[in-house]
Amino acid sequence: MVRHRTLRRLLPGFALSSLGDGMAVVAVSWFALQLAPEADRGIWVAAAAAAYTLPGAVGALVLGRVLGHRSPTQLAGWDAIVRACALGAIPIAYALGALNTWLYVVLLAASSVLHSWGQAGVYTLLARVLPQQDHLAGNAVLSTIGSFCTVVGPMIAAPLIVWGGAATVIAADAATFAVLAATFLFFIPAKSLPPLPQESDDTSRSSGLTVIRRDTALLGLLVLSFGFFFFFGPVYVALPLHVSEEMRGSAALLAAFYTSFGIGALIGGMLTGYLSRWRLWPTTTGIVIAFGAAMLPIGFDVPNIVALASFAAAGVLWPPYSSLATTLFQRSTPPALLPQVLAANSSVRVLSVPLGTALGGPLVAGFGGGATLRFAAIGILLLGLVSAVGLAYRASAARRTT
């Protein structure tokens, strides 16, 4: 990545915008608390968090015919411009006294409409300029940057909020995306990319979900990704309650869980590039199985150090799964269709985690935090085992055919 001239130009802007998103994890919810009426704070915090992510899934599904044939630099650049403008409007409106909760949520939603396409553009760019054997290593670099910024971003956001308020952090987030937009506009123009093989206009405008549906391997991978992130969703609800009520722990213990997962993710991201010599499909399925097994002890009455080590082990496996799945999509999709397919894959991930989190609420209410964590771990474990059986059956059928 560092040796490649195009990607070397991308890395600073990508890292800066990832740091902005890491800071926004804290600022978006905190600003909603500041703006919302006291009686409705919970509703508006949830609305703000959803607005910062979910419209990206809608954009991926409804804008395919408009954006599907665009170059990866256009997709990533336009997303960065939209995010910079919409997020930048929030502190401006606040300074002018014109910002209320409704406008805040609308601007957050506007900022995320193209985000699935922007992510697809970045990973399509990587697939276009790197040789196939380096795709996994390149994906791992981007994943590691994201994991690092998820850990560091909130640590930077906290003192900034104390010093200048949440609006300051959102303004900084907007500025990071302005830098990313300038990167694509001035340093990575579309004409600098290698030309694509000629495709028919109908093919280049195909829906990403349509392309995936026609390929049983890609469809299976999409289902596996949806299930993996869906079953992880309840953890966001169950873990805080399990720590506070069943483990009798403090906020410091909960922070230790998230820190251990983040440290594990950093390690996993750095190790991912070394998996390029492994067979990608079995490795991806094995990671899902291992992730479910690593999560299983957390829901039981085990010593804190064991639970923390288990969550850290799960964190190590998190970046390799995302990088391997992206690599499989990159290798299995015609280049002209890759932006559509990656945008569809991103939209599924954006939808699956909130759906799982929503399921976590009634599960925790009915069965408790520990039982919900066990449900999530067993669900992921069984999903991986079913995928492994399907993969073995497919390999056996291929051998019989040949």
Buried (B, 14 or more C-beta within 10 A) or exposed (E): BEEBEBBEBBBEBBBBBBBBBBBBBBBBBBBBBBBBEEEEBEEBBBBBBBBBBBBBBBBBBEBBEEBBBBBBBBBBBBBBBBBBBBBBBBBBBBEEEEBEBEBBBBBBBBBBBBBBBBBBBBBBBBBBBBEEEBBBBBBBBBBBBBBBBBBBBBEBBBEBBEEEBBBBBBBBBBBBBBBBBBBBBEBBEBEEBEEBEEBEEEBBBBBBBEBBEEBEEBBBBBBBBBBBBBBBBBBBBBBBBBBBEBBEBEEEBBEBBBBBBBBBBBBBBBBBBEBBEBEBBBBBBBBBBBBBBBBBBBBEEBEEEEBBBBBBBBBBBBBBBBBBBBBBBBEBBBBBBBBBBBBBBBBBBBBBBBEBBBBBEEBBEEEBBBBBBBBBBBBBBBBBBBBBEBBEEBEEEEEEEE
